[in-house]
């Protein structure tokens, strides 16, 4: 059980650690760069006059103060992600304990787990503001990734406006992880920037851009670079492939789609919302050919639904439609009126019209209607003496 939970909920723990790693690496990179500048300046002091050396030392003091401030700021951000990671670890630990604890403790944790799934689904769907309100209302601050998905939303919005700046900054921040994923996202962004320069007929700028930003990709993407460079000889109105496609606006939508995939992979998130995954798993285990009428014209007839079956709820039935039917080696007879299983203690009773329901449901109906029993399917009326007991074999 613990292994199964880690497979489905492991991303809850990994998300903050990915953010922590990115903040740490970015801070370390800036610190190393600033430190190299300071050491170089100190090494050149002996060649300067007293006045110049004094001025340099003042600048270095200011530089070191700035480095200290950056380190403190980075440390605070790192502490935030570490604390969030600790909180989530404790939350997962409570979940494992709740499985062995009393029903109330288990129910409380599962309720919060469900709330966390809803929160993640809201964030994935782009309802960041709603997710923030929901998180505060349900006290899920430690389990939400609002900052991560808000950043993703800003990047997607920028890409749709044909602005690659935020996306390139994101790539720079996570470059080491993206390299491990063998991501081509940054390369595709660079190619698109080159294409836009050519589209504007800024060919000199495009050539300079290619030398600076595309040359380093030549080893693994030579063919794509050659095709992009050939655009210099083709106008945006060309009908010649593949250059016509390189000019198409839908390439921006492809970049958005690729970013969504890369973003989820970076934070070890499933491509499908965990809420939908769990719903489909549960519905798939319950779905049978008897759950609801496959004929859409008859679907709205209430008699064809089981009151206790989630698959018989219209909204869930839509979600269940593409799922396969569950394999049940042992069948159970379920009363269409009460939704309860019919067995020796609550046997099925046959009406004269050929339909059968549980004895308890029919007795309850008769008591509420002066001894009258109405078949929910045919609307025919009967009485208790008309019933015949059926035997389950």
C-alpha positions in Angstrom: 0.0 0.0 0.0 2.8 2.4 0.9 4.5 1.7 -2.5 1.2 2.3 -4.4 0.7 5.6 -2.6 4.3 6.8 -3.3 3.8 6.0 -7.0 0.7 8.2 -7.2 1.6 10.9 -4.6 5.4 11.0 -4.9 5.1 14.3 -6.8 3.8 15.9 -3.7 7.2 15.4 -2.1 9.3 16.0 -5.2 7.9 19.4 -6.3 9.4 21.5 -3.4 12.7 19.7 -3.8 12.9 20.6 -7.5 12.2 24.2 -6.6 14.8 24.1 -3.8 17.4 22.7 -6.2 16.7 25.4 -8.8 17.0 28.2 -6.2 20.2 26.8 -4.8 21.9 26.3 -8.2 20.9 29.8 -9.4 22.2 31.4 -6.2 25.4 29.4 -6.3 25.9 30.4 -9.9 25.4 34.1 -9.1 27.7 33.9 -6.1 30.5 32.2 -8.0 30.3 34.9 -10.7 30.4 37.7 -8.2 33.1 36.1 -6.2 35.3 35.7 -9.3 34.8 39.4 -10.0 35.9 40.3 -6.5 38.9 38.1 -6.6 40.0 39.5 -9.9 39.7 43.0 -8.6 41.7 42.2 -5.5 44.4 40.6 -7.6 44.9 43.8 -9.5 45.2 46.1 -6.5 49.0 45.9 -6.3 49.3 47.5 -9.7 47.1 50.5 -8.8 47.9 53.7 -7.1 46.9 54.3 -3.6 44.0 56.5 -4.6 42.7 54.0 -7.2 43.2 51.1 -4.8 41.2 52.9 -2.2 38.4 53.6 -4.7 38.4 49.9 -5.8 38.2 48.7 -2.2 35.1 50.9 -1.6 33.4 49.4 -4.7 34.4 45.9 -3.5 32.9 46.6 -0.1 29.7 47.6 -1.7 29.8 44.6 -4.0 30.3 42.3 -1.0 27.4 43.8 0.8 25.3 43.1 -2.2 26.5 39.5 -2.3 25.6 39.2 1.4 22.1 40.5 0.7 21.6 38.1 -2.2 22.8 35.2 0.0 20.3 36.2 2.7 17.4 36.5 0.2 18.3 33.1 -1.4 18.6 31.5 2.1 15.1 32.7 3.0 13.6 31.2 -0.2 15.5 28.0 0.4 14.1 27.8 3.9 10.6 28.2 2.6 10.9 25.3 0.2 12.6 23.1 2.8 9.8 23.8 5.3 7.2 23.0 2.6 9.0 19.7 1.9 9.1 18.9 5.6 5.4 19.7 6.0 4.5 17.5 3.1 6.6 14.6 4.4 4.8 14.9 7.7 1.5 14.9 5.9 2.4 11.7 4.0 3.5 10.1 7.2 0.1 10.9 8.8 -1.5 9.2 5.8 0.4 6.0 6.4 -0.5 6.1 10.1 -4.1 6.9 9.4 -4.5 3.6 7.4 -3.8 1.7 10.6 -5.7 4.1 12.9 -9.4 4.4 13.8 -12.0 5.3 11.2 -12.3 8.9 12.2 -8.5 9.6 11.8 -8.5 7.8 8.4 -11.5 9.6 7.2 -10.1 13.0 8.2 -6.9 12.4 6.3 -8.6 11.0 3.2 -10.9 14.1 3.2 -7.8 16.4 3.2 -6.3 14.2 0.5 -9.4 14.6 -1.7 -9.2 18.4 -1.1 -5.6 18.4 -2.2 -6.5 16.6 -5.4 -9.2 19.2 -6.1 -6.6 21.9 -5.4 -4.1 20.4 -7.9 -6.8 20.1 -10.5 -7.7 23.7 -10.2 -4.1 24.7 -10.6 -3.6 22.5 -13.6 -6.8 23.9 -15.2 -5.5 27.5 -14.8 -7.8 28.6 -12.1 -5.0 30.0 -10.0 -7.0 32.6 -8.1 -9.8 30.1 -7.3 -7.1 27.6 -6.1 -5.6 30.2 -3.8 -8.9 30.9 -2.2 -9.7 27.2 -1.9 -6.3 26.5 -0.4 -6.8 29.1 2.3 -10.3 27.9 3.0 -9.3 24.3 3.4 -5.9 25.1 5.1 -3.9 23.4 2.3 -1.1 26.0 2.1 1.6 23.3 2.5 0.2 21.1 -0.2 -0.4 23.7 -2.9 1.9 24.6 -5.8 0.4 27.9 -6.6 3.7 29.6 -7.3 4.8 26.9 -9.7 1.6 26.9 -11.7 1.2 30.7 -11.6 4.7 31.0 -13.2 3.7 28.4 -15.8 0.6 30.4 -16.6 2.6 33.6 -17.1 5.0 31.8 -19.4 2.2 30.2 -21.5 0.4 33.6 -21.8 3.7 35.2 -22.9 4.3 32.5 -25.6 0.8 33.0 -26.9 1.7 36.7 -27.3 4.9 35.6 -29.1 7.2 36.6 -26.3 9.9 34.0 -25.5 11.6 36.1 -22.8 9.9 34.5 -19.7 10.3 31.0 -21.2 14.0 31.5 -21.8 14.5 32.7 -18.2 12.7 29.6 -17.0 15.0 27.4 -19.2 18.1 29.2 -17.8 16.9 28.6 -14.2 16.3 24.9 -14.8 18.9 24.2 -17.4 20.6 21.3 -15.7 17.4 19.4 -15.1 16.2 20.1 -18.6 19.4 18.8 -20.0 18.9 15.6 -18.0 15.5 15.3 -19.6 17.1 15.8 -23.0 14.7 18.7 -23.5 14.6 20.5 -26.9 12.4 23.3 -25.6 15.1 26.0 -25.3 16.4 25.1 -28.8 12.9 25.4 -30.2 12.6 28.8 -28.5 15.8 30.0 -30.1 14.8 28.8 -33.5 11.4 30.6 -33.2 13.2 33.8 -32.2 15.4 33.5 -35.3 12.3 32.9 -37.5 10.6 36.0 -36.2 13.7 38.1 -37.0 13.6 36.7 -40.6 9.9 37.4 -40.8 10.6 41.0 -40.0 13.2 41.1 -42.7 15.9 41.8 -40.1 18.4 39.5 -41.9 21.6 41.0 -40.4 20.2 40.7 -36.9 19.0 37.1 -37.7 22.5 36.1 -38.8 24.1 37.6 -35.8 21.5 35.9 -33.6 22.2 32.5 -35.2 25.9 32.8 -34.7 25.4 33.7 -31.0 22.5 31.4 -30.0 22.2 28.5 -32.5 25.8 27.6 -33.2 26.2 25.7 -29.9 23.3 23.4 -31.0 24.8 22.3 -34.3 26.0 19.0 -33.0 22.6 17.6 -32.3 20.3 19.8 -34.4 22.2 20.6 -37.5 19.4 19.7 -39.9 16.9 22.0 -38.1 19.4 24.8 -38.0 20.1 24.4 -41.7 16.4 24.6 -42.5 15.9 27.7 -40.4 18.9 29.4 -42.0 17.5 28.7 -45.4 14.6 30.9 -44.5 16.9 33.8 -45.3 16.2 32.9 -49.0 12.5 32.5 -48.7 9.8 35.1 -47.9 7.0 34.5 -45.4 4.6 34.1 -48.3 6.5 31.0 -49.7 4.5 27.9 -50.5 7.6 25.7 -50.5 7.9 23.1 -47.7 9.3 22.8 -45.1 9.9 26.5 -45.1 6.2 27.4 -45.3 5.5 25.4 -42.1 8.4 27.2 -40.3 6.6 30.5 -40.9 3.2 29.2 -39.6 1.7 30.9 -36.5 0.6 27.5 -35.0 4.3 26.9 -34.1 3.6 29.2 -31.1 0.9 26.8 -29.9 3.3 23.9 -30.3 5.7 25.7 -28.0 3.0 26.1 -25.4 2.1 22.4 -25.7 5.8 21.4 -25.4 6.2 23.7 -22.4 3.3 22.1 -20.6 4.8 18.7 -21.0 8.3 19.8 -20.0 7.0 21.7 -17.0 5.1 18.7 -15.7 8.0 16.4 -16.3 10.4 18.8 -14.5 8.4 18.7 -11.3 7.7 14.9 -11.7 4.0 15.6 -12.2 1.7 13.2 -14.1 0.5 14.3 -17.4 -3.1 13.7 -16.3 -4.6 15.4 -13.3 -4.4 13.2 -10.2 -8.1 13.9 -9.6 -9.0 12.5 -13.0 -6.7 9.6 -12.5 -8.3 8.6 -9.2 -11.8 9.1 -10.6 -11.1 7.0 -13.7 -9.5 4.3 -11.5 -12.5 4.2 -9.2 -15.1 4.4 -12.0 -13.2 1.8 -14.1 -13.5 -0.7 -11.1 -17.2 -0.1 -10.9 -18.3 0.2 -14.5 -20.4 -2.7 -15.9 -22.7 -3.1 -18.8 -25.6 -2.8 -16.3 -24.5 0.5 -14.9 -26.4 2.7 -17.3 -28.2 2.3 -20.6 -25.8 2.7 -23.5 -28.6 4.1 -25.6 -28.4 7.9 -25.1 -32.2 8.3 -25.8 -33.0 6.1 -22.8 -30.2 7.4 -20.5 -32.4 10.1 -18.8 -34.9 7.4 -17.6 -34.2 7.3 -13.8 -35.3 3.7 -13.6 -32.2 2.6 -15.5 -29.8 3.9 -12.8 -28.6 2.5 -9.5 -28.9 5.1 -6.8 -25.7 4.0 -5.1 -23.6 3.7 -8.3 -21.3 6.6 -9.2 -21.2 5.5 -12.8 -25.0 6.0 -13.1 -24.6 9.7 -12.3 -24.7 11.5 -15.7 -21.5 13.6 -15.2 -19.5 10.5 -14.1 -21.1 8.4 -16.9 -19.6 10.8 -19.4 -16.2 10.3 -17.8 -16.8 6.6 -17.8 -17.8 6.3 -21.4 -14.3 5.8 -22.9 -13.2 3.5 -20.0 -13.3 -0.3 -20.4 -15.7 -2.4 -18.4 -14.5 -3.9 -15.1 -14.0 -7.6 -14.9 -16.2 -9.1 -12.2 -15.9 -12.9 -11.8 -18.6 -13.0 -9.2 -21.8 -11.2 -10.0 -24.1 -9.4 -7.4 -27.7 -8.7 -7.8 -28.4 -5.1 -6.9 -31.9 -3.6 -6.3 -32.7 -0.9 -8.7 -34.9 0.9 -6.1 -32.7 0.9 -3.0 -29.2 0.2 -4.6 -28.7 -2.6 -2.0 -27.4 -6.0 -2.7 -30.0 -8.8 -2.9 -29.1 -11.9 -0.9 -30.7 -14.5 1.4 -31.5 -11.8 4.0 -33.0 -9.4 1.4 -34.1 -11.7 -1.4 -35.3 -10.6 -4.8 -39.1 -10.6 -5.3 -40.6 -11.0 -8.7 -43.5 -8.8 -9.9 -46.1 -10.1 -12.3 -44.7 -8.0 -15.0 -41.3 -9.8 -14.8 -39.2 -7.2 -13.0 -37.5 -8.0 -9.7 -36.6 -5.8 -6.8 -35.4 -6.5 -3.2 -38.0 -7.5 -0.7 -37.1 -4.7 1.7 -37.4 -2.0 -0.9 -40.9 -3.3 -2.0 -42.1 -3.6 1.6 -41.0 -0.1 2.4 -42.7 1.2 -0.7 -46.0 -0.6 0.3 -45.9 0.8 3.8 -45.5 4.3 2.4 -48.3 3.9 -0.2 -51.1 2.1 1.6 -50.0 -1.4 0.5 -49.6 -0.3 -3.1 -46.4 -1.2 -5.0 -45.6 0.7 -8.2 -43.0 -0.7 -10.6 -40.5 2.1 -11.3 -40.1 0.9 -14.9 -43.6 0.2 -16.2 -45.5 2.3 -13.6 -47.9 -0.7 -13.1 -49.4 -1.1 -9.6 -49.3 -4.3 -7.5 -49.8 -5.4 -3.9 -47.7 -7.6 -1.6 -49.6 -10.8 -2.3 -48.7 -10.5 -6.0 -45.0 -10.9 -5.2 -43.1 -14.1 -5.8 -39.9 -14.9 -4.0 -36.9 -15.7 -6.2 -34.0 -17.9 -5.2 -30.4 -17.1 -6.0 -28.3 -20.0 -7.2 
